[in-house]
Amino acid sequence: MSNAQQFFMFIGIMTCLIGSFSLFIYILTVLHTLMVKKSINNVKTSDERLIKLYNGMKNTLDNKSKIIIAAVVMGIFCGGIIGGFFYYYFIKKLFTNSYEIYKNAMIQRNLPL
């Protein structure tokens, strides 16, 4: 094989790896969101626990360094710089969805935001 063919094969393999890991993380994001909704709707979560979860998500979204560090680490181990951008998007979406669920539950239970 020539060097050009090896290079394009490498690009194709990395693209497949990044795509498969991104799909896996997307599925985990959807499952996590459904589990959080289910636990909140079944009133398995007490008011004190809900307040702690809400405040934790709010702090995480306000302090973006946790999201960036997680995306960089996943990018290093699972796909490089381009993979890091995908993972940042999915991780941010995960935290944003969880925050919205907790916020809506706090409003439904008439708890202070």
Biopython code that builds the backbone (N, CA, C, O; Angstrom):
import numpy as np
from Bio.PDB.StructureBuilder import StructureBuilder

atoms = [
    (1, "MET", "N", (0.836, -1.181, 0.000)),
    (1, "MET", "CA", (0.000, 0.000, 0.000)),
    (1, "MET", "C", (0.880, 1.245, 0.000)),
    (1, "MET", "O", (1.951, 1.290, 0.606)),
    (2, "SER", "N", (0.387, 2.232, -0.695)),
    (2, "SER", "CA", (1.140, 3.475, -0.722)),
    (2, "SER", "C", (0.824, 4.287, 0.538)),
    (2, "SER", "O", (-0.102, 3.979, 1.288)),
    (3, "ASN", "N", (1.615, 5.315, 0.736)),
    (3, "ASN", "CA", (1.414, 6.171, 1.918)),
    (3, "ASN", "C", (0.070, 6.888, 1.883)),
    (3, "ASN", "O", (-0.550, 7.083, 2.928)),
    (4, "ALA", "N", (-0.384, 7.277, 0.713)),
    (4, "ALA", "CA", (-1.675, 7.969, 0.595)),
    (4, "ALA", "C", (-2.818, 7.035, 0.968)),
    (4, "ALA", "O", (-3.755, 7.439, 1.657)),
    (5, "GLN", "N", (-2.741, 5.779, 0.512)),
    (5, "GLN", "CA", (-3.789, 4.821, 0.854)),
    (5, "GLN", "C", (-3.808, 4.550, 2.355)),
    (5, "GLN", "O", (-4.881, 4.452, 2.951)),
    (6, "GLN", "N", (-2.647, 4.431, 2.965)),
    (6, "GLN", "CA", (-2.575, 4.213, 4.404)),
    (6, "GLN", "C", (-3.155, 5.404, 5.164)),
    (6, "GLN", "O", (-3.855, 5.233, 6.162)),
    (7, "PHE", "N", (-2.859, 6.610, 4.682)),
    (7, "PHE", "CA", (-3.374, 7.810, 5.330)),
    (7, "PHE", "C", (-4.896, 7.853, 5.261)),
    (7, "PHE", "O", (-5.557, 8.117, 6.265)),
    (8, "PHE", "N", (-5.454, 7.594, 4.073)),
    (8, "PHE", "CA", (-6.908, 7.631, 3.933)),
    (8, "PHE", "C", (-7.574, 6.496, 4.704)),
    (8, "PHE", "O", (-8.682, 6.668, 5.213)),
    (9, "MET", "N", (-6.926, 5.351, 4.797)),
    (9, "MET", "CA", (-7.450, 4.257, 5.598)),
    (9, "MET", "C", (-7.452, 4.641, 7.074)),
    (9, "MET", "O", (-8.405, 4.335, 7.791)),
    (10, "PHE", "N", (-6.411, 5.298, 7.529)),
    (10, "PHE", "CA", (-6.340, 5.770, 8.908)),
    (10, "PHE", "C", (-7.457, 6.769, 9.191)),
    (10, "PHE", "O", (-8.118, 6.683, 10.226)),
    (11, "ILE", "N", (-7.669, 7.714, 8.279)),
    (11, "ILE", "CA", (-8.740, 8.703, 8.442)),
    (11, "ILE", "C", (-10.096, 7.998, 8.501)),
    (11, "ILE", "O", (-10.936, 8.351, 9.330)),
    (12, "GLY", "N", (-10.319, 7.019, 7.647)),
    (12, "GLY", "CA", (-11.586, 6.286, 7.650)),
    (12, "GLY", "C", (-11.801, 5.512, 8.940)),
    (12, "GLY", "O", (-12.903, 5.507, 9.489)),
    (13, "ILE", "N", (-10.757, 4.859, 9.422)),
    (13, "ILE", "CA", (-10.871, 4.089, 10.663)),
    (13, "ILE", "C", (-11.139, 5.014, 11.841)),
    (13, "ILE", "O", (-11.983, 4.708, 12.684)),
    (14, "MET", "N", (-10.442, 6.129, 11.915)),
    (14, "MET", "CA", (-10.658, 7.080, 13.016)),
    (14, "MET", "C", (-12.067, 7.670, 12.950)),
    (14, "MET", "O", (-12.704, 7.874, 13.983)),
    (15, "THR", "N", (-12.550, 7.943, 11.744)),
    (15, "THR", "CA", (-13.907, 8.466, 11.604)),
    (15, "THR", "C", (-14.926, 7.445, 12.094)),
    (15, "THR", "O", (-15.894, 7.809, 12.763)),
    (16, "CYS", "N", (-14.719, 6.181, 11.769)),
    (16, "CYS", "CA", (-15.628, 5.130, 12.248)),
    (16, "CYS", "C", (-15.578, 5.010, 13.769)),
    (16, "CYS", "O", (-16.617, 4.850, 14.410)),
    (17, "LEU", "N", (-14.381, 5.085, 14.353)),
    (17, "LEU", "CA", (-14.255, 5.012, 15.809)),
    (17, "LEU", "C", (-14.958, 6.177, 16.491)),
    (17, "LEU", "O", (-15.703, 5.991, 17.453)),
    (18, "ILE", "N", (-14.715, 7.375, 15.983)),
    (18, "ILE", "CA", (-15.350, 8.556, 16.573)),
    (18, "ILE", "C", (-16.868, 8.467, 16.436)),
    (18, "ILE", "O", (-17.600, 8.779, 17.376)),
    (19, "GLY", "N", (-17.337, 8.044, 15.270)),
    (19, "GLY", "CA", (-18.772, 7.914, 15.061)),
    (19, "GLY", "C", (-19.405, 6.880, 15.976)),
    (19, "GLY", "O", (-20.489, 7.102, 16.517)),
    (20, "SER", "N", (-18.729, 5.750, 16.151)),
    (20, "SER", "CA", (-19.300, 4.708, 17.007)),
    (20, "SER", "C", (-19.298, 5.134, 18.469)),
    (20, "SER", "O", (-20.272, 4.880, 19.177)),
    (21, "PHE", "N", (-18.239, 5.769, 18.937)),
    (21, "PHE", "CA", (-18.220, 6.259, 20.317)),
    (21, "PHE", "C", (-19.241, 7.372, 20.525)),
    (21, "PHE", "O", (-19.871, 7.449, 21.579)),
    (22, "SER", "N", (-19.407, 8.230, 19.528)),
    (22, "SER", "CA", (-20.409, 9.295, 19.637)),
    (22, "SER", "C", (-21.816, 8.719, 19.702)),
    (22, "SER", "O", (-22.648, 9.196, 20.475)),
    (23, "LEU", "N", (-22.088, 7.700, 18.899)),
    (23, "LEU", "CA", (-23.389, 7.042, 18.950)),
    (23, "LEU", "C", (-23.612, 6.388, 20.305)),
    (23, "LEU", "O", (-24.706, 6.471, 20.862)),
    (24, "PHE", "N", (-22.588, 5.743, 20.836)),
    (24, "PHE", "CA", (-22.671, 5.116, 22.148)),
    (24, "PHE", "C", (-22.968, 6.150, 23.229)),
    (24, "PHE", "O", (-23.812, 5.919, 24.095)),
    (25, "ILE", "N", (-22.285, 7.279, 23.185)),
    (25, "ILE", "CA", (-22.511, 8.326, 24.181)),
    (25, "ILE", "C", (-23.893, 8.940, 24.013)),
    (25, "ILE", "O", (-24.533, 9.289, 25.005)),
    (26, "TYR", "N", (-24.366, 9.079, 22.779)),
    (26, "TYR", "CA", (-25.707, 9.594, 22.556)),
    (26, "TYR", "C", (-26.751, 8.655, 23.160)),
    (26, "TYR", "O", (-27.702, 9.109, 23.796)),
    (27, "ILE", "N", (-26.575, 7.344, 22.962)),
    (27, "ILE", "CA", (-27.511, 6.372, 23.536)),
    (27, "ILE", "C", (-27.483, 6.446, 25.058)),
    (27, "ILE", "O", (-28.531, 6.392, 25.702)),
    (28, "LEU", "N", (-26.288, 6.570, 25.637)),
    (28, "LEU", "CA", (-26.191, 6.708, 27.092)),
    (28, "LEU", "C", (-26.853, 7.988, 27.584)),
    (28, "LEU", "O", (-27.465, 8.000, 28.652)),
    (29, "THR", "N", (-26.734, 9.064, 26.813)),
    (29, "THR", "CA", (-27.373, 10.327, 27.179)),
    (29, "THR", "C", (-28.890, 10.173, 27.204)),
    (29, "THR", "O", (-29.547, 10.629, 28.140)),
    (30, "VAL", "N", (-29.444, 9.535, 26.187)),
    (30, "VAL", "CA", (-30.890, 9.327, 26.128)),
    (30, "VAL", "C", (-31.352, 8.433, 27.277)),
    (30, "VAL", "O", (-32.364, 8.719, 27.917)),
    (31, "LEU", "N", (-30.619, 7.357, 27.542)),
    (31, "LEU", "CA", (-30.992, 6.456, 28.636)),
    (31, "LEU", "C", (-30.905, 7.150, 29.994)),
    (31, "LEU", "O", (-31.761, 6.947, 30.854)),
    (32, "HIS", "N", (-29.866, 7.971, 30.185)),
    (32, "HIS", "CA", (-29.730, 8.702, 31.448)),
    (32, "HIS", "C", (-30.892, 9.669, 31.629)),
    (32, "HIS", "O", (-31.449, 9.776, 32.722)),
    (33, "THR", "N", (-31.257, 10.368, 30.569)),
    (33, "THR", "CA", (-32.366, 11.313, 30.642)),
    (33, "THR", "C", (-33.669, 10.592, 30.984)),
    (33, "THR", "O", (-34.448, 11.074, 31.807)),
    (34, "LEU", "N", (-33.906, 9.451, 30.361)),
    (34, "LEU", "CA", (-35.121, 8.695, 30.658)),
    (34, "LEU", "C", (-35.137, 8.178, 32.093)),
    (34, "LEU", "O", (-36.183, 8.189, 32.742)),
    (35, "MET", "N", (-33.993, 7.728, 32.594)),
    (35, "MET", "CA", (-33.930, 7.225, 33.969)),
    (35, "MET", "C", (-34.150, 8.344, 34.983)),
    (35, "MET", "O", (-34.810, 8.140, 36.002)),
    (36, "VAL", "N", (-33.600, 9.523, 34.706)),
    (36, "VAL", "CA", (-33.793, 10.655, 35.613)),
    (36, "VAL", "C", (-35.263, 11.058, 35.628)),
    (36, "VAL", "O", (-35.829, 11.309, 36.692)),
    (37, "LYS", "N", (-35.882, 11.122, 34.452)),
    (37, "LYS", "CA", (-37.307, 11.459, 34.387)),
    (37, "LYS", "C", (-38.142, 10.444, 35.146)),
    (37, "LYS", "O", (-39.059, 10.809, 35.881)),
    (38, "LYS", "N", (-37.825, 9.174, 34.967)),
    (38, "LYS", "CA", (-38.588, 8.125, 35.623)),
    (38, "LYS", "C", (-38.447, 8.213, 37.139)),
    (38, "LYS", "O", (-39.436, 8.075, 37.858)),
    (39, "SER", "N", (-37.233, 8.439, 37.631)),
    (39, "SER", "CA", (-37.049, 8.501, 39.084)),
    (39, "SER", "C", (-37.701, 9.747, 39.678)),
    (39, "SER", "O", (-38.199, 9.700, 40.803)),
    (40, "ILE", "N", (-37.706, 10.845, 38.953)),
    (40, "ILE", "CA", (-38.355, 12.073, 39.433)),
    (40, "ILE", "C", (-39.876, 11.908, 39.410)),
    (40, "ILE", "O", (-40.557, 12.291, 40.362)),
    (41, "ASN", "N", (-40.407, 11.340, 38.326)),
    (41, "ASN", "CA", (-41.862, 11.197, 38.204)),
    (41, "ASN", "C", (-42.436, 10.177, 39.169)),
    (41, "ASN", "O", (-43.591, 10.313, 39.573)),
    (42, "ASN", "N", (-41.685, 9.172, 39.552)),
    (42, "ASN", "CA", (-42.166, 8.171, 40.507)),
    (42, "ASN", "C", (-41.959, 8.614, 41.952)),
    (42, "ASN", "O", (-42.212, 7.838, 42.874)),
    (43, "VAL", "N", (-41.517, 9.814, 42.157)),
    (43, "VAL", "CA", (-41.286, 10.415, 43.464)),
    (43, "VAL", "C", (-40.356, 9.523, 44.297)),
    (43, "VAL", "O", (-40.536, 9.385, 45.507)),
    (44, "LYS", "N", (-39.376, 8.930, 43.647)),
    (44, "LYS", "CA", (-38.353, 8.176, 44.369)),
    (44, "LYS", "C", (-37.303, 9.111, 44.953)),
    (44, "LYS", "O", (-36.543, 8.732, 45.844)),
    (45, "THR", "N", (-37.273, 10.329, 44.443)),
    (45, "THR", "CA", (-36.288, 11.308, 44.878)),
    (45, "THR", "C", (-36.936, 12.241, 45.893)),
    (45, "THR", "O", (-37.968, 12.851, 45.613)),
    (46, "SER", "N", (-36.334, 12.350, 47.062)),
    (46, "SER", "CA", (-36.874, 13.243, 48.086)),
    (46, "SER", "C", (-36.599, 14.692, 47.707)),
    (46, "SER", "O", (-35.809, 14.975, 46.806)),
    (47, "ASP", "N", (-37.262, 15.601, 48.408)),
    (47, "ASP", "CA", (-37.083, 17.021, 48.124)),
    (47, "ASP", "C", (-35.655, 17.470, 48.398)),
    (47, "ASP", "O", (-35.096, 18.252, 47.628)),
    (48, "GLU", "N", (-35.053, 16.985, 49.487)),
    (48, "GLU", "CA", (-33.683, 17.376, 49.825)),
    (48, "GLU", "C", (-32.704, 16.889, 48.753)),
    (48, "GLU", "O", (-31.794, 17.611, 48.345)),
    (49, "ARG", "N", (-32.914, 15.654, 48.310)),
    (49, "ARG", "CA", (-32.041, 15.088, 47.265)),
    (49, "ARG", "C", (-32.224, 15.840, 45.956)),
    (49, "ARG", "O", (-31.253, 16.084, 45.240)),
    (50, "LEU", "N", (-33.450, 16.209, 45.640)),
    (50, "LEU", "CA", (-33.726, 16.957, 44.417)),
    (50, "LEU", "C", (-33.050, 18.323, 44.456)),
    (50, "LEU", "O", (-32.502, 18.771, 43.449)),
    (51, "ILE", "N", (-33.084, 18.985, 45.601)),
    (51, "ILE", "CA", (-32.422, 20.288, 45.732)),
    (51, "ILE", "C", (-30.920, 20.137, 45.543)),
    (51, "ILE", "O", (-30.299, 20.959, 44.870)),
    (52, "LYS", "N", (-30.322, 19.088, 46.134)),
    (52, "LYS", "CA", (-28.879, 18.866, 45.971)),
    (52, "LYS", "C", (-28.519, 18.574, 44.517)),
    (52, "LYS", "O", (-27.525, 19.095, 44.010)),
    (53, "LEU", "N", (-29.312, 17.752, 43.847)),
    (53, "LEU", "CA", (-29.056, 17.440, 42.445)),
    (53, "LEU", "C", (-29.184, 18.678, 41.564)),
    (53, "LEU", "O", (-28.372, 18.905, 40.668)),
    (54, "TYR", "N", (-30.213, 19.470, 41.832)),
    (54, "TYR", "CA", (-30.410, 20.703, 41.064)),
    (54, "TYR", "C", (-29.241, 21.657, 41.250)),
    (54, "TYR", "O", (-28.721, 22.195, 40.273)),
    (55, "ASN", "N", (-28.825, 21.873, 42.485)),
    (55, "ASN", "CA", (-27.710, 22.787, 42.741)),
    (55, "ASN", "C", (-26.411, 22.265, 42.140)),
    (55, "ASN", "O", (-25.601, 23.050, 41.645)),
    (56, "GLY", "N", (-26.200, 20.948, 42.176)),
    (56, "GLY", "CA", (-25.003, 20.369, 41.567)),
    (56, "GLY", "C", (-24.978, 20.573, 40.064)),
    (56, "GLY", "O", (-23.938, 20.915, 39.502)),
    (57, "MET", "N", (-26.102, 20.369, 39.411)),
    (57, "MET", "CA", (-26.176, 20.578, 37.961)),
    (57, "MET", "C", (-26.015, 22.050, 37.607)),
    (57, "MET", "O", (-25.389, 22.393, 36.604)),
    (58, "LYS", "N", (-26.586, 22.918, 38.439)),
    (58, "LYS", "CA", (-26.449, 24.349, 38.178)),
    (58, "LYS", "C", (-24.987, 24.773, 38.290)),
    (58, "LYS", "O", (-24.493, 25.531, 37.455)),
    (59, "ASN", "N", (-24.296, 24.287, 39.318)),
    (59, "ASN", "CA", (-22.878, 24.607, 39.480)),
    (59, "ASN", "C", (-22.038, 24.049, 38.332)),
    (59, "ASN", "O", (-21.100, 24.702, 37.874)),
    (60, "THR", "N", (-22.370, 22.851, 37.870)),
    (60, "THR", "CA", (-21.628, 22.247, 36.761)),
    (60, "THR", "C", (-21.824, 23.040, 35.479)),
    (60, "THR", "O", (-20.869, 23.253, 34.732)),
    (61, "LEU", "N", (-23.049, 23.479, 35.215)),
    (61, "LEU", "CA", (-23.286, 24.261, 34.004)),
    (61, "LEU", "C", (-22.669, 25.642, 34.094)),
    (61, "LEU", "O", (-22.220, 26.184, 33.084)),
    (62, "ASP", "N", (-22.636, 26.229, 35.304)),
    (62, "ASP", "CA", (-22.007, 27.538, 35.465)),
    (62, "ASP", "C", (-20.482, 27.430, 35.352)),
    (62, "ASP", "O", (-19.838, 28.323, 34.800)),
    (63, "ASN", "N", (-19.906, 26.349, 35.869)),
    (63, "ASN", "CA", (-18.473, 26.123, 35.823)),
    (63, "ASN", "C", (-18.190, 25.121, 34.707)),
    (63, "ASN", "O", (-18.225, 23.911, 34.933)),
    (64, "LYS", "N", (-17.913, 25.615, 33.522)),
    (64, "LYS", "CA", (-17.774, 24.766, 32.352)),
    (64, "LYS", "C", (-16.476, 23.967, 32.330)),
    (64, "LYS", "O", (-16.266, 23.165, 31.420)),
    (65, "SER", "N", (-15.613, 24.166, 33.301)),
    (65, "SER", "CA", (-14.331, 23.461, 33.277)),
    (65, "SER", "C", (-14.504, 21.958, 33.423)),
    (65, "SER", "O", (-13.725, 21.200, 32.846)),
    (66, "LYS", "N", (-15.508, 21.496, 34.183)),
    (66, "LYS", "CA", (-15.741, 20.059, 34.315)),
    (66, "LYS", "C", (-16.130, 19.449, 32.979)),
    (66, "LYS", "O", (-15.659, 18.366, 32.631)),
    (67, "ILE", "N", (-16.974, 20.123, 32.238)),
    (67, "ILE", "CA", (-17.409, 19.618, 30.943)),
    (67, "ILE", "C", (-16.238, 19.608, 29.966)),
    (67, "ILE", "O", (-16.060, 18.648, 29.217)),
    (68, "ILE", "N", (-15.445, 20.669, 29.975)),
    (68, "ILE", "CA", (-14.310, 20.760, 29.062)),
    (68, "ILE", "C", (-13.268, 19.701, 29.394)),
    (68, "ILE", "O", (-12.718, 19.078, 28.487)),
    (69, "ILE", "N", (-12.987, 19.485, 30.676)),
    (69, "ILE", "CA", (-12.007, 18.471, 31.071)),
    (69, "ILE", "C", (-12.475, 17.081, 30.663)),
    (69, "ILE", "O", (-11.679, 16.290, 30.157)),
    (70, "ALA", "N", (-13.755, 16.769, 30.873)),
    (70, "ALA", "CA", (-14.283, 15.463, 30.469)),
    (70, "ALA", "C", (-14.186, 15.279, 28.955)),
    (70, "ALA", "O", (-13.836, 14.196, 28.487)),
    (71, "ALA", "N", (-14.492, 16.325, 28.188)),
    (71, "ALA", "CA", (-14.419, 16.233, 26.729)),
    (71, "ALA", "C", (-12.978, 16.075, 26.261)),
    (71, "ALA", "O", (-12.718, 15.327, 25.318)),
    (72, "VAL", "N", (-12.035, 16.766, 26.901)),
    (72, "VAL", "CA", (-10.628, 16.653, 26.513)),
    (72, "VAL", "C", (-10.104, 15.250, 26.814)),
    (72, "VAL", "O", (-9.418, 14.650, 25.987)),
    (73, "VAL", "N", (-10.425, 14.732, 27.991)),
    (73, "VAL", "CA", (-9.964, 13.387, 28.343)),
    (73, "VAL", "C", (-10.550, 12.351, 27.386)),
    (73, "VAL", "O", (-9.834, 11.468, 26.913)),
    (74, "MET", "N", (-11.843, 12.456, 27.101)),
    (74, "MET", "CA", (-12.456, 11.515, 26.170)),
    (74, "MET", "C", (-11.906, 11.709, 24.765)),
    (74, "MET", "O", (-11.755, 10.737, 24.025)),
    (75, "GLY", "N", (-11.606, 12.938, 24.386)),
    (75, "GLY", "CA", (-11.020, 13.202, 23.079)),
    (75, "GLY", "C", (-9.632, 12.603, 22.953)),
    (75, "GLY", "O", (-9.269, 12.086, 21.897)),
    (76, "ILE", "N", (-8.854, 12.671, 24.028)),
    (76, "ILE", "CA", (-7.501, 12.104, 23.996)),
    (76, "ILE", "C", (-7.559, 10.589, 23.835)),
    (76, "ILE", "O", (-6.822, 10.018, 23.032)),
    (77, "PHE", "N", (-8.428, 9.948, 24.591)),
    (77, "PHE", "CA", (-8.483, 8.492, 24.563)),
    (77, "PHE", "C", (-9.364, 7.930, 23.456)),
    (77, "PHE", "O", (-9.201, 6.770, 23.076)),
    (78, "CYS", "N", (-10.291, 8.720, 22.930)),
    (78, "CYS", "CA", (-11.279, 8.161, 21.996)),
    (78, "CYS", "C", (-11.489, 9.021, 20.760)),
    (78, "CYS", "O", (-12.637, 9.223, 20.365)),
    (79, "GLY", "N", (-10.447, 9.534, 20.134)),
    (79, "GLY", "CA", (-10.705, 10.149, 18.847)),
    (79, "GLY", "C", (-10.068, 11.481, 18.550)),
    (79, "GLY", "O", (-10.397, 12.079, 17.526)),
    (80, "GLY", "N", (-9.195, 11.976, 19.363)),
    (80, "GLY", "CA", (-8.488, 13.192, 19.016)),
    (80, "GLY", "C", (-9.310, 14.451, 19.176)),
    (80, "GLY", "O", (-10.303, 14.476, 19.903)),
    (81, "ILE", "N", (-8.888, 15.485, 18.496)),
    (81, "ILE", "CA", (-9.500, 16.813, 18.649)),
    (81, "ILE", "C", (-10.934, 16.828, 18.134)),
    (81, "ILE", "O", (-11.822, 17.375, 18.789)),
    (82, "ILE", "N", (-11.165, 16.236, 16.974)),
    (82, "ILE", "CA", (-12.516, 16.235, 16.404)),
    (82, "ILE", "C", (-13.459, 15.452, 17.314)),
    (82, "ILE", "O", (-14.598, 15.864, 17.535)),
    (83, "GLY", "N", (-12.985, 14.325, 17.841)),
    (83, "GLY", "CA", (-13.796, 13.549, 18.781)),
    (83, "GLY", "C", (-14.096, 14.343, 20.031)),
    (83, "GLY", "O", (-15.194, 14.238, 20.578)),
    (84, "GLY", "N", (-13.139, 15.144, 20.501)),
    (84, "GLY", "CA", (-13.348, 15.983, 21.680)),
    (84, "GLY", "C", (-14.492, 16.959, 21.498)),
    (84, "GLY", "O", (-15.250, 17.208, 22.435)),
    (85, "PHE", "N", (-14.627, 17.518, 20.294)),
    (85, "PHE", "CA", (-15.744, 18.430, 20.026)),
    (85, "PHE", "C", (-17.077, 17.703, 20.080)),
    (85, "PHE", "O", (-18.047, 18.218, 20.636)),
    (86, "PHE", "N", (-17.130, 16.492, 19.497)),
    (86, "PHE", "CA", (-18.360, 15.697, 19.561)),
    (86, "PHE", "C", (-18.713, 15.381, 21.008)),
    (86, "PHE", "O", (-19.862, 15.525, 21.426)),
    (87, "TYR", "N", (-17.706, 14.948, 21.769)),
    (87, "TYR", "CA", (-17.959, 14.554, 23.144)),
    (87, "TYR", "C", (-18.353, 15.760, 23.979)),
    (87, "TYR", "O", (-19.191, 15.629, 24.871)),
    (88, "TYR", "N", (-17.783, 16.928, 23.723)),
    (88, "TYR", "CA", (-18.177, 18.142, 24.439)),
    (88, "TYR", "C", (-19.654, 18.430, 24.200)),
    (88, "TYR", "O", (-20.387, 18.773, 25.127)),
    (89, "TYR", "N", (-20.083, 18.289, 22.953)),
    (89, "TYR", "CA", (-21.488, 18.542, 22.624)),
    (89, "TYR", "C", (-22.403, 17.577, 23.377)),
    (89, "TYR", "O", (-23.407, 17.995, 23.954)),
    (90, "PHE", "N", (-22.058, 16.289, 23.371)),
    (90, "PHE", "CA", (-22.916, 15.292, 24.020)),
    (90, "PHE", "C", (-22.905, 15.436, 25.530)),
    (90, "PHE", "O", (-23.949, 15.299, 26.167)),
    (91, "ILE", "N", (-21.751, 15.707, 26.112)),
    (91, "ILE", "CA", (-21.676, 15.866, 27.569)),
    (91, "ILE", "C", (-22.433, 17.111, 28.000)),
    (91, "ILE", "O", (-23.144, 17.089, 29.005)),
    (92, "LYS", "N", (-22.286, 18.195, 27.249)),
    (92, "LYS", "CA", (-23.023, 19.415, 27.573)),
    (92, "LYS", "C", (-24.526, 19.181, 27.450)),
    (92, "LYS", "O", (-25.306, 19.675, 28.264)),
    (93, "LYS", "N", (-24.925, 18.430, 26.432)),
    (93, "LYS", "CA", (-26.349, 18.126, 26.261)),
    (93, "LYS", "C", (-26.862, 17.278, 27.420)),
    (93, "LYS", "O", (-27.982, 17.484, 27.888)),
    (94, "LEU", "N", (-26.059, 16.333, 27.885)),
    (94, "LEU", "CA", (-26.437, 15.492, 29.015)),
    (94, "LEU", "C", (-26.687, 16.337, 30.258)),
    (94, "LEU", "O", (-27.715, 16.184, 30.917)),
    (95, "PHE", "N", (-25.746, 17.233, 30.584)),
    (95, "PHE", "CA", (-25.903, 18.067, 31.769)),
    (95, "PHE", "C", (-27.055, 19.057, 31.609)),
    (95, "PHE", "O", (-27.769, 19.329, 32.575)),
    (96, "THR", "N", (-27.245, 19.593, 30.418)),
    (96, "THR", "CA", (-28.335, 20.539, 30.184)),
    (96, "THR", "C", (-29.690, 19.847, 30.319)),
    (96, "THR", "O", (-30.612, 20.397, 30.921)),
    (97, "ASN", "N", (-29.812, 18.644, 29.758)),
    (97, "ASN", "CA", (-31.075, 17.907, 29.878)),
    (97, "ASN", "C", (-31.383, 17.572, 31.332)),
    (97, "ASN", "O", (-32.521, 17.719, 31.777)),
    (98, "SER", "N", (-30.372, 17.123, 32.073)),
    (98, "SER", "CA", (-30.578, 16.800, 33.488)),
    (98, "SER", "C", (-30.975, 18.041, 34.270)),
    (98, "SER", "O", (-31.862, 17.985, 35.122)),
    (99, "TYR", "N", (-30.325, 19.157, 33.987)),
    (99, "TYR", "CA", (-30.639, 20.411, 34.670)),
    (99, "TYR", "C", (-32.092, 20.815, 34.417)),
    (99, "TYR", "O", (-32.794, 21.219, 35.343)),
    (100, "GLU", "N", (-32.538, 20.707, 33.180)),
    (100, "GLU", "CA", (-33.915, 21.077, 32.845)),
    (100, "GLU", "C", (-34.923, 20.158, 33.546)),
    (100, "GLU", "O", (-35.971, 20.613, 34.004)),
    (101, "ILE", "N", (-34.602, 18.881, 33.624)),
    (101, "ILE", "CA", (-35.502, 17.944, 34.308)),
    (101, "ILE", "C", (-35.604, 18.306, 35.786)),
    (101, "ILE", "O", (-36.699, 18.359, 36.346)),
    (102, "TYR", "N", (-34.454, 18.553, 36.415)),
    (102, "TYR", "CA", (-34.455, 18.914, 37.838)),
    (102, "TYR", "C", (-35.161, 20.246, 38.064)),
    (102, "TYR", "O", (-35.881, 20.408, 39.049)),
    (103, "LYS", "N", (-34.959, 21.188, 37.167)),
    (103, "LYS", "CA", (-35.608, 22.497, 37.296)),
    (103, "LYS", "C", (-37.124, 22.361, 37.197)),
    (103, "LYS", "O", (-37.852, 22.953, 37.994)),
    (104, "ASN", "N", (-37.602, 21.589, 36.232)),
    (104, "ASN", "CA", (-39.047, 21.392, 36.085)),
    (104, "ASN", "C", (-39.631, 20.667, 37.299)),
    (104, "ASN", "O", (-40.735, 20.985, 37.740)),
    (105, "ALA", "N", (-38.897, 19.698, 37.837)),
    (105, "ALA", "CA", (-39.365, 18.985, 39.023)),
    (105, "ALA", "C", (-39.421, 19.919, 40.232)),
    (105, "ALA", "O", (-40.337, 19.833, 41.050)),
    (106, "MET", "N", (-38.436, 20.808, 40.336)),
    (106, "MET", "CA", (-38.440, 21.781, 41.447)),
    (106, "MET", "C", (-39.651, 22.710, 41.323)),
    (106, "MET", "O", (-40.287, 23.040, 42.324)),
    (107, "ILE", "N", (-39.964, 23.127, 40.106)),
    (107, "ILE", "CA", (-41.110, 24.008, 39.900)),
    (107, "ILE", "C", (-42.414, 23.270, 40.213)),
    (107, "ILE", "O", (-43.315, 23.843, 40.825)),
    (108, "GLN", "N", (-42.522, 22.001, 39.797)),
    (108, "GLN", "CA", (-43.728, 21.214, 40.073)),
    (108, "GLN", "C", (-43.932, 20.989, 41.566)),
    (108, "GLN", "O", (-45.069, 20.980, 42.038)),
    (109, "ARG", "N", (-42.857, 20.807, 42.310)),
    (109, "ARG", "CA", (-42.970, 20.556, 43.739)),
    (109, "ARG", "C", (-42.967, 21.847, 44.564)),
    (109, "ARG", "O", (-42.986, 21.794, 45.793)),
    (110, "ASN", "N", (-42.943, 22.994, 43.902)),
    (110, "ASN", "CA", (-42.937, 24.308, 44.546)),
    (110, "ASN", "C", (-41.751, 24.478, 45.505)),
    (110, "ASN", "O", (-41.906, 25.001, 46.609)),
    (111, "LEU", "N", (-40.587, 24.036, 45.078)),
    (111, "LEU", "CA", (-39.361, 24.215, 45.848)),
    (111, "LEU", "C", (-38.641, 25.464, 45.359)),
    (111, "LEU", "O", (-38.771, 25.837, 44.193)),
    (112, "PRO", "N", (-37.877, 26.118, 46.245)),
    (112, "PRO", "CA", (-37.167, 27.333, 45.813)),
    (112, "PRO", "C", (-36.030, 27.010, 44.864)),
    (112, "PRO", "O", (-35.269, 26.066, 45.078)),
    (113, "LEU", "N", (-35.924, 27.811, 43.806)),
    (113, "LEU", "CA", (-34.836, 27.643, 42.858)),
    (113, "LEU", "C", (-33.685, 28.399, 43.384)),
    (113, "LEU", "O", (-32.623, 28.420, 42.761)),
]
sb = StructureBuilder()
sb.init_structure("model")
sb.init_model(0)
sb.init_chain("A")
sb.init_seg("    ")
for serial, (resi, resn, name, xyz) in enumerate(atoms, 1):
    if name == "N":
        sb.init_residue(resn, " ", resi, " ")
    sb.init_atom(name, np.array(xyz, "f"), 0.0, 1.0, " ", f" {name:<3s}", serial, name[0])
structure = sb.get_structure()
